[in-house]
């Protein structure tokens, strides 16, 4: 009973600190995921671009691909906590001790870390799209950029949405490592509260519950969004060889019945 009283006391007395930490956690995770997705899309498009007939462009493409490959391997192969320390204090070292603002630094770190993972997710999504669609787009005169923008990317975004959602949930939890550079996210606030109350178990229990509620709610919301993007299982085919004005209504149940 005493434990629950301590938990309730922490929630009541330090709710402002908890809400502040929660807000920074969601801000950094959301913005970092969006920017990381943009980085991943750009990287994926570049890495899957066809080889140019121009020798100079071909060499330039190889150099850029090499740089991107190093970026991906480094940020996927090292812990985010170490990356945070290297980037934050590396910037200070090169600027006479002047450090980056904490929240922008946290967003930058999460973004480039997420971008490395997103680039592989996007590349896999691009490869999964039927090759004939790309060839068809080239056949009607589209450039690689136009093909990616109007034909491939809409399909890729639908295919990779579950993976992007998963990265967002991971980022919500991984923001906790940013406390090493002083970002006042949720885990950092837990340390502040424990130093004031000396109630470690109760404090971190509260933090654990908050993290769970955040990730659970975000996961459920993103699943709803995924279902919306999938669209209806029933659709209409307009036009037929013998009657251009005809309409054929198809439902998922009918399709299953025919297969059975």
C-alpha positions in Angstrom: 0.0 0.0 0.0 2.9 2.3 0.8 4.3 1.8 -2.7 1.1 2.9 -4.4 0.9 5.9 -2.1 4.4 6.9 -3.2 3.5 6.4 -6.9 0.4 8.6 -6.5 2.4 11.2 -4.6 5.0 11.4 -7.5 2.3 11.7 -10.1 0.5 14.5 -8.2 3.6 16.5 -7.1 5.7 16.2 -10.2 3.1 16.0 -13.0 4.4 19.1 -14.6 7.9 17.7 -14.9 6.5 14.4 -16.2 4.3 16.1 -18.8 7.2 18.3 -19.9 9.4 15.3 -20.4 6.6 13.4 -22.2 6.2 16.4 -24.6 9.9 16.6 -25.5 10.0 12.8 -25.9 7.1 12.8 -28.4 8.4 15.9 -30.2 11.9 14.5 -30.8 10.5 11.0 -31.7 8.0 12.4 -34.2 10.1 15.0 -35.9 13.1 12.7 -35.9 11.1 9.9 -37.6 9.7 12.2 -40.2 13.1 13.7 -41.1 14.6 10.2 -41.0 11.9 9.0 -43.4 12.8 11.9 -45.8 16.5 11.0 -45.5 15.6 7.3 -46.2 13.5 8.2 -49.3 16.2 10.3 -50.8 18.9 7.7 -50.0 16.8 4.9 -51.4 16.1 6.7 -54.6 19.8 7.5 -55.1 20.9 4.0 -54.3 18.4 2.4 -56.7 19.0 4.8 -59.6 20.0 3.1 -62.8 23.6 3.5 -64.1 24.1 6.5 -66.3 25.6 6.1 -69.8 27.7 9.2 -69.0 31.1 8.2 -67.6 31.4 11.1 -65.2 27.9 10.7 -63.8 28.5 7.0 -63.4 31.7 7.6 -61.4 29.9 10.3 -59.3 27.0 7.9 -58.6 29.5 5.3 -57.4 31.2 7.8 -55.1 27.8 9.0 -53.6 26.7 5.3 -53.2 29.9 4.6 -51.4 29.4 7.6 -49.0 25.8 6.5 -48.3 26.9 2.9 -47.7 29.4 4.1 -45.1 26.8 6.4 -43.5 24.3 3.5 -43.2 26.8 1.0 -41.9 28.2 3.4 -39.3 24.9 4.5 -37.9 23.4 1.0 -37.9 26.5 -0.5 -36.4 27.0 1.8 -33.4 24.7 2.6 -30.4 22.7 5.8 -30.5 24.1 6.7 -27.1 27.6 6.7 -28.4 26.5 8.6 -31.5 24.9 11.2 -29.2 28.1 11.8 -27.3 30.3 11.9 -30.5 28.0 14.4 -32.3 27.2 16.6 -29.3 30.8 16.9 -28.0 32.4 16.7 -31.4 30.5 19.8 -32.4 31.6 21.5 -29.2 35.2 20.5 -29.8 35.1 22.0 -33.3 33.4 25.2 -32.1 35.5 26.2 -29.2 33.3 24.6 -26.5 30.1 26.0 -27.9 27.4 23.2 -27.8 24.3 22.7 -29.8 20.9 23.6 -28.3 19.7 20.4 -26.6 16.4 19.8 -28.3 17.6 20.5 -31.9 20.6 18.3 -31.1 18.3 15.5 -30.0 16.2 15.8 -33.1 19.3 15.8 -35.3 20.7 12.7 -33.6 17.5 10.8 -33.9 16.9 11.9 -37.5 20.3 10.7 -38.9 20.1 7.5 -36.9 16.6 6.8 -38.1 17.6 7.8 -41.7 20.2 5.0 -41.8 17.5 2.4 -40.9 14.9 4.0 -43.1 17.2 4.0 -46.2 17.3 0.2 -46.0 13.6 -0.1 -45.4 12.9 2.2 -48.4 15.4 0.3 -50.6 13.6 -2.9 -49.8 10.3 -1.3 -50.5 11.5 -0.1 -53.9 12.9 -3.5 -54.9 9.6 -5.1 -53.9 7.7 -3.1 -56.5 7.2 -5.1 -59.7 10.1 -4.3 -62.1 7.7 -4.0 -65.0 6.2 -0.8 -63.6 9.5 0.9 -63.7 10.2 -0.3 -67.2 6.8 0.8 -68.3 7.4 4.3 -66.8 10.7 4.5 -68.7 9.0 3.4 -71.8 6.6 6.3 -71.8 9.5 8.8 -71.4 9.6 9.3 -67.6 12.9 10.0 -66.0 14.1 8.1 -62.9 13.0 11.0 -60.6 9.6 11.1 -62.2 9.2 7.3 -62.0 10.1 7.3 -58.3 7.8 10.3 -57.5 4.7 9.4 -59.4 4.8 5.6 -59.8 7.1 3.9 -57.2 7.0 6.1 -54.1 3.2 5.9 -53.5 3.4 2.1 -53.6 6.5 2.1 -51.5 5.0 4.3 -48.8 2.0 1.9 -48.5 4.3 -1.1 -48.3 6.7 0.3 -45.7 4.1 2.0 -43.4 4.2 -0.9 -40.9 8.1 -0.6 -40.7 7.9 3.2 -40.4 5.3 2.9 -37.6 7.7 0.4 -35.9 10.6 2.9 -36.2 8.4 5.6 -34.6 7.6 3.4 -31.6 11.3 2.5 -31.3 12.3 6.2 -31.4 9.9 7.0 -28.6 11.8 4.6 -26.4 15.2 5.4 -27.8 14.9 9.1 -26.9 15.8 8.0 -23.4 19.5 7.7 -24.4 19.5 11.5 -25.1 19.7 12.1 -21.3 23.5 11.6 -21.6 23.7 15.0 -23.3 21.2 16.6 -21.0 18.0 16.6 -23.2 15.1 17.0 -20.8 13.0 14.1 -22.1 11.0 11.7 -19.9 13.9 9.6 -18.7 15.9 12.6 -17.8 13.0 13.9 -15.8 12.9 10.6 -13.9 16.5 11.2 -12.8 15.6 14.7 -11.6 12.6 13.4 -9.6 14.6 10.5 -8.0 17.3 12.9 -6.9 14.6 15.1 -5.2 12.5 12.2 -3.6 15.0 9.3 -3.3 12.1 7.1 -4.4 13.8 5.2 -7.3 11.4 2.3 -7.6 8.2 4.3 -7.5 9.6 6.9 -9.9 10.7 4.5 -12.5 7.5 2.5 -12.2 5.6 5.7 -13.2 8.0 6.3 -16.1 7.6 2.7 -17.3 3.8 3.0 -17.3 4.0 6.3 -19.2 6.2 4.8 -21.9 3.9 1.8 -22.2 0.8 4.0 -22.6 2.6 6.2 -25.2 3.8 3.3 -27.3 0.5 1.3 -26.9 -1.6 4.3 -28.0 0.7 5.2 -30.9 0.7 1.6 -32.1 -3.1 1.4 -32.1 -3.4 4.7 -33.9 -0.9 3.8 -36.6 -2.7 0.4 -37.2 -5.9 2.4 -37.8 -4.0 4.6 -40.3 -2.7 1.5 -42.1 -6.2 0.0 -42.5 -7.4 3.4 -43.9 -4.6 3.3 -46.5 -5.4 -0.2 -47.5 -8.8 1.0 -48.6 -12.0 -1.0 -49.1 -11.9 -4.7 -49.9 -14.8 -4.0 -52.3 -14.3 -2.2 -55.6 -15.9 -1.6 -59.0 -14.4 -2.4 -62.5 -15.9 0.1 -65.0 -16.2 -1.0 -68.6 -16.2 -4.3 -70.4 -15.2 -5.5 -73.9 -18.8 -6.0 -75.0 -20.3 -3.1 -73.0 -18.1 -0.1 -72.2 -20.7 1.3 -69.8 -21.0 -1.8 -67.7 -19.9 -2.0 -64.1 -18.7 -5.1 -62.3 -18.9 -4.9 -58.5 -16.4 -7.1 -56.7 -16.4 -7.9 -53.0 -13.8 -9.7 -50.9 -16.3 -12.4 -49.9 -17.2 -13.1 -53.5 -13.5 -13.6 -54.4 -13.0 -16.0 -51.5 -16.1 -17.9 -52.5 -14.8 -18.3 -56.1 -11.4 -19.6 -54.9 -13.1 -22.1 -52.6 
